[in-house]
Amino acid sequence: MAKPLIKAGHLENLTDARYFAARDVAWLGFDLDENNEEAISTLELNAIKEWVEGPKIIAEVGFLNPASKTLLDQLSEVDGIQLSGFGEVPENILHPSQVVIREVVVQNDGTIPFDLTHFPENEILLFDLEKNHVNPDALGLSVDDYYKWLRALVKQTDQYILDVPFIGEELYQFVQAFDPMAIQLKGSEEEKIGFKSYDDIDAFFEYFEEWA
């Protein structure tokens, strides 16, 4: 069983970016969604990029429409974008080498609000179960049945990332039992400029980095 890839998402500061880059994650996702008050600008993203190396850079832009062409032109040097399940990618804007990650927020009852088969096959689906805390208890399922339900969900795509409502050792146990293709870990606000606590994430990596 191979280690899953890791995407660090919703990053809004250099502290998070440097922490996760040092952990050799596959992707660094920066929040540029104009509907989020905490989102950063393209200028801030470009400045942060100069201080990190290794992971691929993903611009998390939320919703897209044809008027977003200017934004994407400013992001020509990123490795890909992440957009909402309801967003549309204007044709002939992205470079073929740029990846598209499609965020699918799972609802409280375990359903998703759209048909996954409508998305292009080359998109990576990010199933976010953390936002609505969709865990076994919330669905009234045993852990084994929860895994069966989740396997059926991700079976609908060849490429996926999971953001699940577990942290620390519990997250590591999930990763070992479920064997996902990739998982997402989220950034958060700094407690003060240049400082924040990573205790829960450190607890996960203590196990993950010793995985043979």
N, C-alpha and C positions, 0 to 999 in steps of 0.2 A: 504494500500500500504506500503510494507516494504522498509526500506532504502536499496539502492544498496550497494554491497560490494565495497571497494576501493582498487585499486592496485596503489602503488607509483612505477613508472618505470623510467628507464634510470638513476638510481642513481649512482653517481660517487664519493661521499664523505660522511664522517661521519655526517656532519652538516645536510644534507638532510635526512639521515637515522634516526637520532634522532628526527628530526622534525616530520616526518611522523609516526614514531613509537608512539610518544606521542599523535598523533591524532587517534590512534587505527585503523589504516588501516588493511586490511586483508593480503596483500602481500607487501613485499619490493622487488623490482626487481633491481638487480645490473648489470650494463652494462659491460659484459666481452667479447664483440664481438671484435675479433682481427682486424677486418677491420675498427674499430673506433679508431682514435688517442687518444680520451679522455677516452677510456675504462680503467677499473682497472684490476689488476691481481687477480688470485685466492688467492694469499697471502694477498693482500689488503682486499679482501672480507672477508677472514677468520678473519682478525684483526678487521674489522668493526663489524662483527657479535658478537664479544665479548662485544660490548658496547650497543647493543640494544636487546630488548626482546619483545615478544608478537606476531608480525606479522610473517607469514611464509616467508622464504627466497627463492627468485627465482633468478637463474643465467640466465641472458639474454645472450645467446651464439651466436645468429645469425645463421649462417650456420653450419651444422654438417655433418660429413662424417665418415666413419669407423676409420680414423686416429685420430678422436677426443676422442677415448676411454680414452687416458691418461688424458685429460682435465676432463672428467666426473668422472674418478676415484678420481680426486682431489676434486670433488664436491659431494662426497658421503654423506656429512652431510647437504646438502641443501634440501629444501622441494620440489624443482622442477626446471625445466628449461623452458626457453622461446626461441623459435627458429623461424627463418624465414619461411615463407610459402613455400619456395623452399628447405628448409633444410630436411634432412632425419635423423631419429633417428635409430642408429644401434640397432639391436635386442639384447635383453638380457643384456643391459647395465644399464638401469635405474631400481631402486628398485620399486616394485609395489606401494609403498606408495608415490612415487614422482609424482607430477603432471607435465603435459606437456601443456604449453601455446603456441599456434601457432599464430604468428603475421601475420595479413592479412592487407597489406597496400592498402587502397582503392585509385584508380587512380583518376586523375583530373576530368574525365567524369563520375565518380561514378561506374566504372566497377572494377572488381577484375581479376587478371591475371591467375587464375587457378580455377579448379573445387573443390569446398568445399567438395563435397561428397567423395573425395578420401582420406580424413583425417580420422583417427580412431575416433570413437564416444566418446571415453573417453578424447579426447583432448579439452581444452578450447580455443576457437577462440577469438583473440584480434583484433577487427576491428579498424585500425588506420585511422581515417578521418582527424586527426590534421596535419599529415605530409604534405599532399597536400592541406590542407585547404578546404576540401570538405564540404562547408556549403550551405544553401539554395540558396544564390545568385550565387554561383559558378555553381550550377546545373540548375539555372533558374527556381527554384521551389518556391512555397509558403511554409511557415513553415508547414502547415498541410500536403501538398503533400510530403515535405521532410521527415516528420515523417512516412508517409505511405511507402515511398521508403525504409527508414531505417528499418522499421518493417519487410518488406518483405525480406530484406537482412539477418537480424539476425534470422529470422524464420527458416533458413537452418540448425541451430544447437541448441542443447539443453542447451549449456553452452557458455556464451560469455562475453567479456569485451569490452566496448566502450571507445575509446580515441577520443573525439570530439573537434572541433575548437571553443570552447567557454570557457570563464573564468569568475570568480567572480559570481555576481548575475545572469548573463546570463546562466552560466553553471548550477546553482541551478534551474533556471526556466526550463531548458531542462530536468534535472533529474526528477523534479516533473511531467512534462507533459509526458515524454516518459516512465518513470518507467523502466529503464534498470536493468538487473541482476547485472551488475558491471560496474564501470568506472575506467579509468586510469588517474592519475595525474602525471606529469613528474617532475623530478628533474632538476637542472641546475647547471652551474658552480658557485663556490663561488666568491663573489666580492673580498674577501681577506680571508685568512685562518681562518675558524671558523665563518665567517660572510657572510650573504646574506639577501636579501629582500624576504619576502613571502607575499607581499601585496595582489596580485591577488588571491593566494590560501587561505589566511586568509579570504578574502571577501567571498569566497565560503563556507568555514567552519563556518563562523558566522551564516549563514542560515542553513547549513546542520546539525550542532550539536544541533540546537533547534528543529529539526524535531521530532515530537512525534512518 
